[in-house]
Amino acid sequence: MKPTNNEKNLPKMIVCVSVATVWTEPTSPRYIDQLAVNNPVDMPGWIKSATYAEQLALCKKNLVQTQLLYGTEVMILEEKDEWAHVLIPSQESRKDDRGYPGWVPMRQLSSPTIAYDEGALIAQVTSPIVTVAKTAQALKKKNGDHGLAVSFLTRFPVVKQTEEFVEVVTPHGNGYLKTDDVRLFTKEDELLTHQDQSILEVAKQFLGLPYLWGGMSAFGFDCSGFAYSMYRYYGITLPRDASDQVKKGTVIEREDLQVGDLLFFAYEKGKGAVHHVGMYAGDDQMIHSPKTGKSIEIIPLTNSSYEEELIGGRRYLS
């Protein structure tokens, strides 16, 4: 989709924290959410310190919309009381055809210093959580705080690569990643085939990771954020939410499911609104990020609490 003149005229900024949470309104964050709205953020601390009720309220009280990874570009609709009303072009949504909308603290955004030139090499993080170090030497140290912890799928333009490390451009200047923690590609060869690496094996890295409403990182995923991220690894960008994801891809009946197909579930025994998505894991099993208080798991479909809500599958991999 080509940008409209209106989109071209909107100012752009990039995320300058490891993960920026996108809030429904500037008034949405509570006192307990300060670790998520500061710069730097403390995602593990925020998630671990919240009670079940406090985490559940992120959904029930409609406080959080989605999240953004370090270096992601956003378009600015307006600024208000140190907050930015943003659109996220990389997260498709029926809420706005220009990108997912929400509010981010201005302190978590910076000028768009990162540029992806045509044909330039890109480094994408493939491990769950890795450190972007300030020097190549710091990567070799085993103890101490040597850089910024970033999530799976975070992307950077490449300056230089060796067998041991990759030098990249970040919102804070050049940084260094271990070569084993990234995959390198250009825009032209971003799309992986299903044979390059099983999407199920990629997903299994996150078994046991606690659910987080709105989560889009290896610090915590929600159900559709998990599905979105697994496909994003393959160079396939799905809509952000399950209710939009179900409208894409090829319809697949249950008896024809293959590993990697997405499974969608709806209220009223499959006749109501779509509310959940998981990934088919073969042998009548599903891998998914269930709900607040639970963690990413693999479960059988038959006789599960989800079975009667299953409305079918969608295929996005050829």
N, C-alpha and C positions, 0 to 999 in steps of 0.2 A: 504494500500500500504506500503510495507516494504521499508525502506530507502536504497538507493544504497550506495556503498562504498564511492562514491564521496560526497554524502550528509552527511555521518557519519564523514567525515574528515573536513567538513566546521565548522569553529568556530561558537558558538551560543552566543547570548546575549538576554536580556529581556528589554522591554520598562519600563522606570523609570519615566514617566510623565503620567498624567491622560489619555491623548489621544495624540498619536504621529501621525502627518500627514505624509503620505508617498508621496514624491514629485517625479516628472518625472525625474528631473535632479537636481544636487546640485545648479544650477543657477536659478532654477524655482522660489523660494520664492522672493517676492518683498519687498520693505521697509515696506509696510503696513502689511506684514505677520510676522513681528517679534514676535508678541504675540503667534504665533503658532510654532515658531522654538526655542523659549527660553526654559529654564528649571528653574522654572516651567513654564508651558504653561498657557495661559488665554483664553480658548476656548470661553466662553461667550463674553469676550471683543473683541476678534478677529472677531467673527461673527457679532457682533452688530456694530463694527466700520467700516466694509467694506460696500461700496456703492453697489448698484445693479450691476453696470458695473464691479466693482472689483470682486464681487463674480462670475459673469457670466464668467469672464476671466479665472477662475480656470478650467472651462471646455473648453471654446472656444480656449484658448491658450495652452491647454493640460498641465497645471501646476501641477495638483494633480492626483494621482492614487487611493489611498485608505487611510484608517486610521487604527491605532492599539490601542487597549486598554492597560491600565496599566498591566504590568506583562506578556504580550504576548511574546512568544519566537520567535526570528527570526534567520535565518542563514546569516552569513556575507560572501558575495562574494569578496568584496574589500573595502578598506578604502581610501578616497581621500579628502584632504583638510578639515579635521574634519567632513567628511560625511561618512556614511556607505551605500554601495550598498547591499541591503538585499533581501532575499526571505522569504515569509511568508507561512509556511507549512499549517497553519489553513485556508488559503484563496486560494482555488483551482482556477487555471486560465490556459487558453490556452496559455497565454504569456510565461509560464514556467511550465513544469509539476511537478517541485519541490515545487512550491508555487508562490504567487503573487510577482512580482519584483518591486523595487523602491528604493528611496533614503531617508534616515533618518539622521538628525544631530546626531553625536556621543554623544553629550551632553544629548540626550534623551534616551540613551541606557546604560545598566550596565551589569556587570557579572551575569551569570545565577544562582542567589542565591536561586531561587525557584525551588523545585523539587516535582513532584507529584508521590509519591510512590504508587505502586500497592495496591489497596484496601483502600487507604487513603481517608479521608473525604474532600470534596471540598465545598467551599461556593461560590455561584454565586449570584451576585447582581440582584434582581428582581424589585427594584424600579428604576425610571428614573435616578436620581442623588442622591448619598448618600455620607456621609463623613466617611472616614477611620480615626478614632481618634487614638491618641497616647496612650491614657489610657481609661479604661472603664468608669471612672468618667467623662471624657470630653464628652462622648456621652449624658450625662444627662443635660448638659448645653445648654441653648436655644440661647444664644447670643455669638458673638465672633467667631474667626477663630480657630477651634479646630482640624483641620486635613485636609486631601486631599480629594477634591470632585472627585468621580469616577463615571463612567457610568454604567448603565444597562448592564448586561452580564459580567462585570469584574469578574474574578475568582481568588480565593486564596486557598491554603492549610489551613486546620483548625488545630489549636493547641488545643483549648479548647472551649466548648460551655456551656452556661447557658440559662436560660429562657429569660434573658434580652439581652445578648450580645454573640458574637462569637469572639474569639481571632484567628487571622489569620497571616500567613507569607506574607510579602509584600517586594518589592524591597528595602524598607527603613527600614526593620526590622519588628518586630511584631506590629500589629495594631488591632483595635477593630471596629466591626460593630454591629449595632442593629440586633438582631435575626429576627425581623419582616421584615428586608430589604433584606434578602437572602433566598435562598433555599439550603439545604445541600444534597449532594449525593456523591456516589462513581462512578468511571468510569463504573462499572457494572450496576448501576441503573440510569444512566444519562438520558436515553431516557424516555420522558414522553408520556403518551397516550393522545389522543385528549380530553378524558373525564376528565383528571386531572384538566385542566383549559383551557377554550376556547381560542384558538389562537387569535380569534377576540378581546376578552376582553384584552388580553395582548397588542395587537396592538393599541387599543383605548386609552391606557395610553398616547400615543404620538400625539393625535389629536391636531392640532394647532402648532406643532413644525416646525419651518422654515426649508425648504430644504437646504441642503449643498452638493455641488458636491464633491463626494468622501467620504461623511460622513458615519461613521460606529459607531456612538455613540448617546446617548441621548442628546447631545449638538446639533446634526443635522445629519440627514440621507439623502442620495440620494435614488433613487427608489430601486435599487438592494441591497443597504446596509440595507434598511429597511426590505426587504423580507428576506435577509440573516439572519438578527438579530432575527426576529420573529421565524424562524425555529431553529436557534442556541439555543434559549431558550428551545426548546423541545429536544435538544440533536441531532438534525439533521443538519449536516454541508453541506450546498449547495455551489456550486461555487460562487465566489464573484460577477461576472457581469451577467446582464440579458441575454446577448448573450450566456453565458455558462450555466446558470440556465435552459434555455429553452430546453437544450439537456438532462436533467435529469428528473426523475419522470415518471409518467404514463400520456399519452395524454388523455385529458378530453374534450369532446365536450361541447359547451355552455349550451345546455339543461340539461346536467348532472352535472353541477358545484355544488360543496358543499363549505360551509364556510371553508376558509383556503387554497383552491386551488389558485395557482398563475395564473395570466392572463398576457399574453405577447402581445406586440404591435410592429408592424413593419412599416417602411416607405413604401411609394408607395402603400397605402391602403392595407397593410398587405402582400405585395409581396416582399418587400425589407428587409433590415437588421433590426433585433430586436433592439429597442432603449429604451423600457420602460417596466416596470413590476409593477403590482399591485396585491392585494390580494382580492379574492372574499369575500364579506361581507354578502352574502345572499340577497334575494329579489331584484335581478338585480342591486346590488350596489357593489362598489369597494372602498377599503381603500388603499391609496397610498401616496407616497411622490412625488408630481408632477414635479416641476422644480424650478429653481432659481427664487426667488421673491414670491413663494407661500409656503404654509404649508401643512402638512399632513392633509388629508381630506377624507371624505366619499362622493362619488358622484354616481348618477345612471349611468349605462352603456348606456342604450337606449337613443338615441339622443344626446349623449355626443360627444365631439370632438375626443374621443378615439375610438368610436365604429367601424368606418370604418377601423381602423388599427388593430383591434383585430384578432389574428391568432389562438386563442384557449387557453386552460388551461393545467396546469400540476398538478398532485397530488403527494404529498410526504408523507402525513400522512395516515396511514392505518385506 
